[in-house]
Amino acid sequence: MANHPSALKRMRQNEKKRLRNMSYKSKVKTAVKKYLKAVEEKTDDASNLLNATTSLLNKGVTKGIFHKNTASRSISRLSRRLAASAANS
């Protein structure tokens, strides 16, 4: 356990960031699941859900929650899913 005031403050800050990151990652995972379900069911709303999910991932990069390449890779895979679904129907 830390004793110095600066270390105690750092622990408090890290806990706040950890909770914020967990919450945001959960929000992104939920958005991805909704999108994938929409693509699987071939609904018209899939395109809008892709935009919303992409936006969340990019904001996560800005906030420092995701690495830039990780978000780009996820967005690319999600986009390919939609394109493949459109090509099959």
WOJO-V381239 format. One record per residue. N is the residue number from 1. RES is the residue in three letters. PHI is phi in radians with two decimals (999 if undefined). Layout:
BEGIN
n,res,phi
N,RES,PHI
N,RES,PHI
END
This chain:
BEGIN
n,res,phi
1,MET,999
2,ALA,-1.31
3,ASN,-2.03
4,HIS,-1.27
5,PRO,-0.98
6,SER,-1.17
7,ALA,-1.23
8,LEU,-1.14
9,LYS,-1.12
10,ARG,-1.07
11,MET,-1.10
12,ARG,-1.10
13,GLN,-1.11
14,ASN,-1.10
15,GLU,-1.14
16,LYS,-1.07
17,LYS,-1.14
18,ARG,-1.07
19,LEU,-1.15
20,ARG,-1.10
21,ASN,-1.12
22,MET,-1.06
23,SER,-1.10
24,TYR,-1.18
25,LYS,-1.09
26,SER,-1.12
27,LYS,-1.08
28,VAL,-1.16
29,LYS,-1.06
30,THR,-1.11
31,ALA,-1.10
32,VAL,-1.13
33,LYS,-1.10
34,LYS,-1.08
35,TYR,-1.10
36,LEU,-1.09
37,LYS,-1.14
38,ALA,-1.12
39,VAL,-1.17
40,GLU,-1.10
41,GLU,-1.50
42,LYS,0.98
43,THR,-1.49
44,ASP,-1.29
45,ASP,-1.38
46,ALA,-1.04
47,SER,-1.11
48,ASN,-1.15
49,LEU,-1.17
50,LEU,-1.11
51,ASN,-1.07
52,ALA,-1.15
53,THR,-1.17
54,THR,-1.05
55,SER,-1.07
56,LEU,-1.09
57,LEU,-1.12
58,ASN,-1.16
59,LYS,-1.15
60,GLY,-1.11
61,VAL,-1.15
62,THR,-1.08
63,LYS,-1.41
64,GLY,1.48
65,ILE,-1.50
66,PHE,-2.05
67,HIS,-1.33
68,LYS,-0.99
69,ASN,-1.22
70,THR,-1.10
71,ALA,-1.13
72,SER,-1.09
73,ARG,-1.11
74,SER,-1.10
75,ILE,-1.08
76,SER,-1.07
77,ARG,-1.14
78,LEU,-1.16
79,SER,-1.14
80,ARG,-1.09
81,ARG,-1.04
82,LEU,-1.14
83,ALA,-1.12
84,ALA,-1.15
85,SER,-1.14
86,ALA,-1.20
87,ALA,-1.23
88,ASN,-1.34
89,SER,-1.66
END
